[in-house]
Amino acid sequence: MERLNKYIASCGICSRRKAEDYIVKGRIKINDIVVQDLARLVAPNDVVKLDNKVITKEDKKVYIALNKPKGYVTTNKDQFDRKNVLDLINEDVRVYPVGRLDMYTEGLLILTNDGDFSNRMMHPKNKIEKTYLVTTDTNITDEQIEKLKSGVDIGDYITRPAKVNIKDKNRLEIIISEGKNRQVRRMCESVGINLLNLKRIKVGTIELGNLQTGKYRYLTEEEIKRI
């Protein structure tokens, strides 16, 4: 037997953390009985449902790197019927995004149906770094760089110190190991950088490289092992 959140994640539905949210909200049934106990175990013969639909484990594990275009959302369901990154993935198994990129940020997004892999990537204790390329229309000052490196107040949170690499007078790389909502955008706003474009180019050791916008590739075995 295994814990319910782990079982849900192994069905390629979502991460373990998101599975816990589904459980608490009463969206999960075991043998047609709503279960909201996070410690509940799933037995081999149990029938598990999400929103009254039976879910089963995925045998085929899929790991994808997508170059997300602007204008796409990364939620599994969108109430406003906007373009979704899942529309770009043509696979015979269900995958979901590991983390999010906001609608107007482009670049590297990892998708999988492996809940354990997703959990390793998302868990704060692993401190997996994410690298973003920032483009602005004004010269970046030394003072702004030092503020980013030291940690900045983004309203409801003070960020950890970031790594910052100057590419040229209007572009810089920001490397963070956190995942707050719209964090890099809010960091730039906080120090007065007018952000024109934001692109994620690396997650851990996985690089976007020359992958074309809107296209995806499978992760290599070596990339998967390094996470």
C-alpha positions as CSV (number, residue, x, y, z in Angstrom):
1,M,0.0,0.0,0.0
2,E,1.1,3.6,-0.5
3,R,0.0,7.0,0.6
4,L,-2.8,8.6,-1.3
5,N,-0.9,11.7,-2.5
6,K,1.9,9.5,-3.9
7,Y,-0.6,7.3,-5.6
8,I,-2.3,10.3,-7.3
9,A,1.0,11.7,-8.4
10,S,2.0,8.3,-9.9
11,C,-1.2,8.5,-12.1
12,G,0.3,11.4,-14.0
13,I,-2.2,13.8,-12.6
14,C,-0.1,16.3,-10.7
15,S,2.6,16.6,-8.1
16,R,2.3,15.2,-4.6
17,R,1.7,18.7,-3.2
18,K,-1.1,19.4,-5.6
19,A,-2.5,16.0,-4.8
20,E,-2.7,17.0,-1.2
21,D,-4.7,20.1,-2.2
22,Y,-7.2,17.9,-4.2
23,I,-7.6,15.6,-1.1
24,V,-8.2,18.4,1.3
25,K,-10.8,20.0,-1.0
26,G,-12.8,16.7,-1.2
27,R,-12.1,16.0,-4.8
28,I,-10.8,12.5,-4.2
29,K,-12.9,9.4,-3.7
30,I,-11.7,5.9,-2.7
31,N,-14.3,3.2,-3.5
32,D,-16.9,6.0,-4.0
33,I,-16.3,7.5,-0.6
34,V,-14.8,11.0,-0.3
35,V,-11.4,10.9,1.4
36,Q,-9.8,14.0,3.0
37,D,-7.3,12.2,5.2
38,L,-3.8,13.0,4.0
39,A,-2.5,9.9,5.7
40,R,-4.9,7.5,4.0
41,L,-3.2,4.6,2.2
42,V,-4.3,3.1,-1.1
43,A,-4.7,-0.7,-1.3
44,P,-4.1,-2.7,-4.5
45,N,-7.8,-3.3,-5.1
46,D,-9.0,0.3,-4.2
47,V,-10.7,2.4,-6.9
48,V,-9.5,6.0,-6.8
49,K,-11.4,8.8,-8.4
50,L,-10.6,12.5,-9.0
51,D,-13.8,14.5,-9.7
52,N,-15.7,11.2,-10.1
53,K,-13.3,10.0,-12.8
54,V,-11.2,6.8,-12.2
55,I,-7.5,7.4,-12.2
56,T,-4.9,4.7,-12.6
57,K,-1.1,4.6,-12.5
58,E,0.8,5.4,-15.7
59,D,3.3,2.7,-16.7
60,K,5.1,4.8,-19.2
61,K,7.1,7.6,-17.6
62,V,7.6,10.7,-19.8
63,Y,10.0,13.6,-19.2
64,I,9.7,16.6,-21.5
65,A,11.5,20.0,-21.9
66,L,9.3,22.5,-23.7
67,N,10.2,26.0,-24.9
68,K,7.0,27.7,-23.7
69,P,5.8,30.6,-25.9
70,K,4.4,33.8,-24.5
71,G,0.6,33.9,-24.1
72,Y,0.3,30.3,-22.8
73,V,-0.8,29.4,-19.3
74,T,0.6,26.5,-17.3
75,T,-2.4,25.4,-15.4
76,N,-4.1,22.0,-16.0
77,K,-7.5,23.8,-16.3
78,D,-8.1,27.4,-17.2
79,Q,-11.5,29.0,-16.5
80,F,-10.8,31.7,-19.1
81,D,-10.2,29.2,-21.9
82,R,-6.7,30.7,-22.7
83,K,-4.0,28.9,-24.6
84,N,-2.5,26.1,-22.5
85,V,1.0,24.6,-22.7
86,L,-0.7,21.2,-22.7
87,D,-2.1,22.0,-26.1
88,L,1.5,21.9,-27.4
89,I,2.2,18.4,-26.1
90,N,1.3,15.4,-28.3
91,E,1.8,12.3,-26.2
92,D,-0.3,9.2,-25.6
93,V,0.0,9.7,-21.8
94,R,-1.1,12.6,-19.6
95,V,1.7,15.0,-18.4
96,Y,1.6,18.1,-16.3
97,P,3.9,21.1,-15.8
98,V,6.5,20.9,-13.0
99,G,6.0,24.4,-11.5
100,R,4.8,27.3,-13.5
101,L,5.8,30.1,-15.8
102,D,3.5,33.0,-15.9
103,M,1.5,33.7,-19.1
104,Y,4.0,36.4,-20.4
105,T,7.2,34.5,-19.5
106,E,8.7,32.2,-22.1
107,G,11.3,29.5,-22.1
108,L,12.1,26.3,-20.4
109,L,9.3,24.4,-18.8
110,I,9.5,20.7,-17.7
111,L,6.5,18.4,-18.0
112,T,6.2,14.9,-16.7
113,N,3.8,12.2,-15.4
114,D,6.3,11.1,-12.8
115,G,5.2,12.4,-9.4
116,D,8.5,11.4,-7.6
117,F,10.5,13.3,-10.2
118,S,8.3,16.3,-9.9
119,N,8.5,16.2,-6.2
120,R,12.3,16.2,-6.3
121,M,12.4,19.2,-8.6
122,M,9.8,21.2,-6.6
123,H,10.8,20.5,-3.0
124,P,12.4,23.5,-1.4
125,K,15.1,21.5,0.4
126,N,16.7,20.5,-3.0
127,K,17.2,24.2,-3.9
128,I,17.2,23.5,-7.6
129,E,18.4,26.7,-9.4
130,K,16.4,28.3,-12.2
131,T,18.2,30.7,-14.6
132,Y,16.3,33.6,-16.3
133,L,17.4,36.0,-19.0
134,V,16.1,39.5,-18.3
135,T,15.9,42.1,-21.1
136,T,15.2,45.8,-20.2
137,D,15.1,49.1,-22.1
138,T,17.4,51.0,-19.7
139,N,20.9,50.6,-18.5
140,I,21.2,48.3,-15.5
141,T,23.1,50.0,-12.6
142,D,25.5,48.5,-10.1
143,E,23.2,49.5,-7.3
144,Q,20.3,47.4,-8.9
145,I,22.6,44.5,-9.3
146,E,23.8,44.6,-5.6
147,K,20.2,44.8,-4.4
148,L,19.3,41.7,-6.4
149,K,22.3,39.9,-5.1
150,S,21.5,40.8,-1.5
151,G,17.7,39.8,-1.6
152,V,14.8,42.2,-2.1
153,D,11.4,42.9,-0.7
154,I,8.8,41.8,-3.2
155,G,5.8,42.8,-1.1
156,D,5.0,39.7,0.9
157,Y,8.4,38.1,0.9
158,I,12.1,39.0,1.1
159,T,13.9,36.9,-1.5
160,R,17.1,35.0,-0.8
161,P,20.2,36.4,-2.4
162,A,20.3,35.8,-6.1
163,K,23.1,35.1,-8.5
164,V,23.3,37.8,-11.1
165,N,25.4,37.8,-14.3
166,I,25.6,40.9,-16.6
167,K,25.3,39.9,-20.3
168,D,25.4,43.5,-21.6
169,K,24.0,46.9,-20.6
170,N,20.4,45.8,-21.2
171,R,20.5,42.1,-20.4
172,L,21.3,40.1,-17.3
173,E,20.9,36.6,-16.0
174,I,19.2,36.1,-12.7
175,I,19.6,32.7,-10.9
176,I,17.2,31.8,-8.1
177,S,16.5,28.6,-6.1
178,E,13.0,29.7,-5.0
179,G,9.7,29.6,-6.8
180,K,7.4,32.4,-5.5
181,N,4.7,33.6,-7.8
182,R,6.1,35.8,-10.6
183,Q,9.2,36.2,-8.4
184,V,11.8,37.4,-11.0
185,R,9.3,40.0,-12.4
186,R,8.6,41.2,-8.9
187,M,12.3,41.4,-8.1
188,C,13.0,43.5,-11.1
189,E,10.1,45.8,-10.3
190,S,11.3,46.2,-6.8
191,V,14.7,47.5,-7.8
192,G,13.4,49.7,-10.7
193,I,14.3,47.5,-13.7
194,N,11.7,47.9,-16.5
195,L,11.4,44.4,-17.7
196,L,10.7,44.0,-21.5
197,N,11.2,40.3,-21.8
198,L,11.7,37.4,-19.4
199,K,12.9,34.0,-20.5
200,R,13.9,30.9,-18.5
201,I,16.8,29.2,-20.0
202,K,17.9,26.6,-17.4
203,V,16.4,24.5,-14.6
204,G,19.0,22.7,-12.6
205,T,21.3,21.1,-15.2
206,I,18.6,21.1,-17.9
207,E,19.2,23.7,-20.5
208,L,16.8,25.2,-23.1
209,G,19.6,25.4,-25.7
210,N,18.4,26.0,-29.2
211,L,15.0,24.4,-28.8
212,Q,12.6,26.3,-31.0
213,T,9.7,28.2,-29.4
214,G,6.6,26.0,-29.0
215,K,8.6,22.8,-29.5
216,Y,9.6,20.1,-27.1
217,R,12.1,17.3,-26.6
218,Y,12.5,14.4,-24.3
219,L,14.9,14.7,-21.4
220,T,18.0,12.4,-21.7
221,E,18.6,9.7,-19.1
222,E,21.5,11.7,-17.8
223,E,19.4,14.8,-17.3
224,I,16.8,12.8,-15.4
225,K,19.4,11.2,-13.2
226,R,21.0,14.5,-12.2
227,I,17.8,15.9,-10.7
